[in-house]
Amino acid sequence: MRFSRGRNFLFRVPEGEELLKFINEFAKKNNVLIGTVSAIGSLKNPKIGYFDEDAGEYKVIELTGTYELVSLAGNISVKDGEPFAHIHVALGDSDGMLYGGHLVEGEVFVAEVFMQELLGELLERKPQENGLALWDEASI
């Protein structure tokens, strides 16, 4: 699929907001159906996960305390008719240890977000046999 650049958004998420929910609501409010997301900041008591292929579900890792949001990278597409942000994070603790995975939830202490809208054919997540909701595969 080919896309062209649309609008750019740069915003700070208010302290205390749940980051993933805020990004999804921002995308919906601004009618961003396809795009990319990146951010820096810090999160309180974040939950991250990884997909357990054998179980067919995400294993959630609950972290306690405040973590530096070293990196956030993700995309926005459509799932169940709504904008859906799929986000991965790298989180650092006070000892410099790094945790990473799929963002499940995180309360914002500070979050500065860049969202790049992409214009083109609708990109939709569909349920797969493996338990994930994925885009159609690209053909060469």
C-alpha positions in Angstrom: 0.0 0.0 0.0 1.1 3.5 -0.7 0.4 6.5 1.4 1.0 10.3 1.2 1.6 12.6 4.1 -1.3 14.2 5.8 -1.4 16.5 8.8 1.2 16.6 11.6 0.2 17.0 15.2 2.5 17.7 18.2 0.8 17.8 21.6 1.4 17.2 25.3 -0.9 14.8 27.1 -2.2 16.1 30.4 -0.7 14.6 33.6 -2.9 11.8 35.0 -4.4 10.7 31.6 -4.2 7.1 30.4 -1.8 7.5 27.4 -3.2 4.8 25.1 -6.8 6.0 25.6 -5.8 9.6 25.1 -4.0 8.9 21.8 -7.0 6.8 20.5 -9.4 9.6 21.5 -7.2 12.3 19.9 -7.0 10.3 16.6 -10.8 9.8 16.7 -11.5 13.5 17.4 -9.2 14.6 14.6 -10.3 11.9 12.2 -6.9 10.3 11.9 -7.6 6.9 10.5 -4.1 6.0 9.4 -0.8 7.3 10.8 2.3 6.9 12.9 2.9 7.9 16.5 6.1 8.6 18.5 6.5 10.1 22.0 8.8 10.7 24.9 8.1 11.5 28.6 7.4 9.3 31.6 4.6 7.0 32.8 3.4 5.9 36.2 2.6 2.2 36.9 2.7 1.2 33.2 1.5 -2.2 32.0 3.3 -3.7 29.0 3.0 -7.0 27.3 4.2 -9.5 24.8 2.1 -11.9 22.7 2.3 -15.5 23.9 1.9 -17.5 20.8 1.1 -20.8 22.6 -1.6 -19.2 24.7 -2.9 -16.9 21.9 -3.0 -13.9 24.2 -0.9 -11.1 25.6 1.0 -11.7 28.8 0.8 -8.5 30.8 3.8 -7.2 32.9 2.8 -4.7 35.5 5.5 -2.3 36.5 5.3 -0.2 39.7 6.5 3.3 40.0 7.5 6.0 37.5 9.4 5.0 34.3 11.1 7.2 31.8 9.4 6.8 28.4 12.6 6.4 26.5 10.8 5.7 23.2 7.3 5.1 22.0 6.7 4.0 18.4 3.4 2.9 16.9 0.9 3.2 14.2 -2.8 4.0 13.8 -5.2 2.1 11.6 -8.8 1.1 11.9 -10.2 -1.7 14.1 -13.9 -2.3 14.6 -14.6 0.9 12.7 -12.6 3.2 15.0 -9.0 4.6 15.0 -6.8 2.1 16.8 -3.3 2.9 18.0 -0.9 -0.1 18.2 2.0 1.1 20.3 5.3 -0.4 21.6 7.4 1.3 24.3 10.9 1.2 25.9 10.7 2.2 29.5 13.6 3.0 31.8 13.7 2.7 35.6 15.8 4.7 38.1 18.7 2.2 37.8 18.8 2.6 34.0 17.2 -0.8 33.4 15.1 -1.0 30.3 11.7 -2.7 29.9 10.0 -3.0 26.6 6.9 -4.3 24.9 3.4 -3.6 23.7 1.8 -0.8 25.7 -1.3 -2.0 27.5 -1.8 1.0 29.8 0.1 3.8 31.4 -0.7 6.9 33.5 1.0 10.0 32.1 3.4 12.0 34.2 4.7 13.7 31.1 4.1 12.8 27.5 5.0 14.7 24.4 3.5 13.1 21.3 4.1 13.4 17.6 1.4 12.1 15.3 1.8 11.9 11.5 -1.4 11.3 9.6 -1.1 9.2 6.4 -3.6 9.5 3.5 -4.5 6.6 1.3 -6.5 3.4 1.1 -8.1 2.3 4.4 -5.8 0.1 6.5 -7.9 -2.1 8.7 -7.1 -4.7 11.4 -8.9 -7.9 11.1 -9.0 -10.9 13.5 -6.6 -13.7 12.6 -6.5 -17.4 13.5 -3.5 -16.7 15.8 -5.6 -14.4 18.0 -4.2 -11.2 16.7 -5.9 -8.4 14.8 -3.7 -7.7 11.8 -3.7 -5.9 8.5 -3.9 -7.9 5.2 -0.5 -9.1 4.0 1.2 -7.0 1.4 1.7 -8.6 -2.0 4.8 -8.0 -4.0 
